[in-house]
């Protein structure tokens, strides 16, 4: 293998090139080693709140404005405090997974919350 390249997800050494990406046969992970030119791990993406503060798993956040829930008649009021958030890789921009009492499990966009 080229430079003893290993999968960033599972550490498998049996990776192979597929065009410009490398693929792991064990976990199916695909990545571009050129994206990590700075030496940072791939999983170190920073998610920031509306004020620019870095969020982490387990933080408490406050919703900054009323949010309509698509497909439902309920609303998440501004000022609602959410405890124990979990950061997820939201391809649609919803990068916070949480539970809100009275509503249940929901995903939020980090641009509509502030760290508390």
Secondary structure, DSSP 8 states (H G I E B T S, - for coil): -GGG---TTT--S-EEEETTEEEETTT--EE-GGGGTTS--TT----B-TTS-B--TT--EEE-S-EE-TTSS-EE-TT-EE-S-EE---TTS--EEEEETTTEEEEE-GGGEEE-
